[in-house]
Amino acid sequence: MKSAELKNSLLLYAVTDRAWLGKNFCCETLCDAVLQAIEGGATLVQLREKELSEKEFLDEAFSIKEICTSKKIPLIINDNVKIAKETDAFGVHIGQSDMELKEARKILGAKKIIGVSCQTVEQALQAEKNGADYLGVGAVFSTSTKTDADNVPLSTLKDICQSVKIPVVAIGGISLQNMSQLKGSGIAGVSVISAIFAQQEIKSATKELKALAKKLID
């Protein structure tokens, strides 16, 4: 994938959360929720599973991959490089404490996309040097999804965007109500969880987010 295509695919980066299943009107399964998000305009899907067994995660990944492939939407696997390889996903997203980026690259090969979570300019520069394709920076706002995540000041987000040549996605606590604060930061897109998957109408909520994201991204 060319860098321009990657940047475009990061505009509205939907990260799954099965905790909300059955609590909204339109979805009882994660596949249903992902389909609604894609139809609403999500440009990339990350499958994030912290509670499932390895086999359950793999089975879910194959199901979500089928949907994403049919809709021509990239699928990123969170943390699990093995499952990303087994499902031939678009790529993987890893944190600072997860598998080393160079090791992930060795397993997945040069053509797969690898994203890395960062909170400082130093971490961002190191990730870029090691071959990351994009960065996830946050939490830019307080989030209930990752209660142990420290907030990253907007000034640091801007500094990171100015310091690296690869695309940066803002993550953490982003919603329709606060997204406008990210305007002018230099990000390529926004990564959202509850702003999509906790909503009563996932498709329409995603449409609103997509419209606002388009206005904010430089």
C-alpha positions in Angstrom: 0.0 0.0 0.0 1.3 3.4 -0.9 1.7 6.0 1.8 -1.1 8.2 0.5 -3.5 5.2 0.5 -2.4 4.3 4.1 -3.0 7.9 5.3 -6.5 7.9 3.7 -7.4 4.6 5.4 -6.5 6.0 8.8 -9.1 8.8 8.7 -11.7 7.1 10.8 -10.0 4.1 12.6 -12.6 2.0 14.4 -11.4 -0.2 17.3 -13.8 -2.9 18.3 -15.2 -3.4 21.8 -17.5 -6.4 22.4 -18.4 -5.1 25.8 -21.2 -3.1 24.2 -22.8 -6.0 22.3 -26.5 -6.4 23.0 -26.7 -2.9 24.6 -27.6 -1.1 21.4 -30.5 -1.4 19.0 -28.9 -2.8 15.9 -26.2 -5.4 16.9 -26.0 -8.6 18.7 -22.7 -9.9 17.3 -19.4 -8.2 16.7 -19.7 -9.0 13.0 -23.0 -7.0 12.9 -21.4 -4.1 14.7 -18.4 -4.0 12.4 -20.6 -4.2 9.3 -22.6 -1.3 10.6 -19.5 0.7 11.3 -18.1 0.1 7.8 -21.4 1.0 6.2 -21.4 4.2 8.2 -18.0 5.1 6.9 -15.2 3.6 9.0 -12.1 3.6 6.9 -10.2 0.9 8.9 -11.1 -1.6 11.5 -8.9 -2.8 14.4 -9.9 -6.0 16.1 -9.1 -5.6 19.8 -9.8 -8.7 22.0 -8.5 -8.8 25.5 -10.8 -11.4 27.0 -11.1 -14.1 24.4 -9.0 -17.3 24.2 -6.5 -17.6 21.4 -8.9 -19.9 19.4 -11.9 -17.6 20.0 -9.8 -14.6 18.9 -8.7 -16.4 15.8 -12.2 -17.5 14.9 -13.5 -14.0 15.4 -10.6 -12.6 13.3 -11.4 -14.8 10.4 -15.1 -13.7 10.5 -14.3 -10.0 10.8 -11.6 -10.3 8.0 -14.3 -11.8 5.7 -16.5 -8.7 6.2 -13.6 -6.3 5.8 -12.3 -7.9 2.7 -15.8 -7.9 1.1 -16.1 -4.2 1.8 -12.4 -3.4 0.9 -11.7 -2.1 4.3 -8.3 -2.9 6.0 -8.3 -5.0 9.1 -5.6 -4.5 11.8 -5.2 -7.0 14.6 -4.4 -5.5 18.0 -1.3 -6.9 19.8 -1.4 -10.4 18.4 1.1 -10.8 15.6 0.5 -14.5 15.3 -3.2 -14.0 14.6 -2.4 -11.2 12.2 -0.2 -13.6 10.2 -2.6 -16.6 10.4 -5.5 -14.5 9.1 -3.4 -12.6 6.6 -4.8 -9.4 8.0 -3.7 -6.0 6.7 -1.4 -5.6 9.7 -1.0 -5.4 13.4 -0.9 -2.6 16.0 1.5 -3.0 18.9 2.1 -1.1 22.1 5.4 -0.1 23.8 5.2 -3.2 26.0 4.1 -5.6 23.3 6.3 -7.6 20.9 9.3 -5.6 19.5 8.5 -3.9 16.2 11.5 -5.5 14.5 10.4 -9.0 15.6 6.9 -8.3 14.4 8.3 -7.2 11.0 10.3 -10.3 10.8 7.2 -12.5 11.3 4.8 -10.5 9.1 7.1 -9.4 6.3 7.8 -6.1 4.6 4.3 -5.6 3.0 2.2 -5.7 6.1 1.3 -2.5 8.0 2.6 -2.2 11.6 1.3 0.6 13.9 2.9 1.5 17.2 1.4 3.2 20.2 3.5 6.2 21.4 3.2 8.9 24.0 6.4 10.9 23.5 8.4 12.4 20.7 11.3 10.1 21.6 9.1 7.0 21.3 7.7 8.2 18.0 11.1 8.8 16.5 12.3 5.4 17.6 9.2 3.6 16.2 9.7 5.4 12.9 13.4 4.5 12.8 12.5 0.9 13.5 10.1 0.7 10.6 6.6 1.6 11.9 4.1 2.5 9.2 2.0 4.7 11.4 1.7 5.8 15.0 -1.2 5.8 17.5 -0.7 8.6 20.0 -2.7 9.0 23.1 -4.7 8.9 25.2 -5.5 12.5 24.0 -8.6 12.6 26.2 -9.6 10.6 29.3 -10.9 7.1 28.4 -12.7 4.4 30.2 -11.4 1.7 27.8 -7.8 2.0 29.0 -7.9 3.2 32.6 -4.1 2.9 32.9 -3.4 5.2 30.0 -1.8 8.5 30.8 -3.1 11.5 28.8 -0.9 13.0 26.1 -1.2 16.8 26.0 -2.3 18.2 22.6 1.0 20.1 22.4 2.8 16.8 22.5 0.5 15.4 19.9 1.4 18.3 17.6 5.1 17.9 18.3 5.0 14.2 17.4 3.2 15.0 14.1 5.8 17.5 13.2 8.7 15.2 14.2 7.9 12.2 12.1 7.2 11.6 8.4 4.8 8.7 8.9 1.0 9.2 9.6 -0.2 9.8 13.2 -3.6 8.7 14.5 -5.0 10.3 17.7 -6.4 7.8 20.1 -8.2 7.8 23.5 -11.5 9.2 24.6 -12.3 10.8 21.2 -16.0 11.7 20.6 -18.2 14.0 18.5 -18.1 16.4 21.4 -14.3 16.8 21.8 -12.9 15.9 18.3 -12.8 19.5 17.2 -10.1 20.2 19.7 -7.7 18.1 17.5 -8.0 20.5 14.5 -4.6 21.7 13.4 -2.7 19.0 15.2 -1.4 17.4 12.0 -3.0 14.0 12.6 -4.0 11.8 9.7 -7.1 10.4 11.5 -8.9 9.6 14.7 -9.2 6.2 16.4 -12.5 5.7 18.2 -14.0 2.9 20.3 -17.1 3.8 22.3 -18.0 6.7 20.0 -18.9 4.0 17.5 -19.5 0.7 19.3 -21.3 2.0 22.4 -23.8 3.9 20.3 -27.5 2.9 19.9 -27.2 3.4 16.2 -23.7 2.5 15.1 -24.1 3.3 11.4 -25.5 6.8 11.9 -23.0 7.5 14.7 -20.2 6.5 12.4 -21.5 8.7 9.6 -21.4 11.8 11.9 -17.9 11.0 13.1 -16.7 10.6 9.5 -18.2 13.9 8.4 -16.5 15.7 11.3 -13.2 13.9 10.8 -13.1 15.0 7.2 -13.5 18.7 8.3 -10.7 18.4 10.9 -7.9 16.6 9.1 -5.4 18.9 7.4 
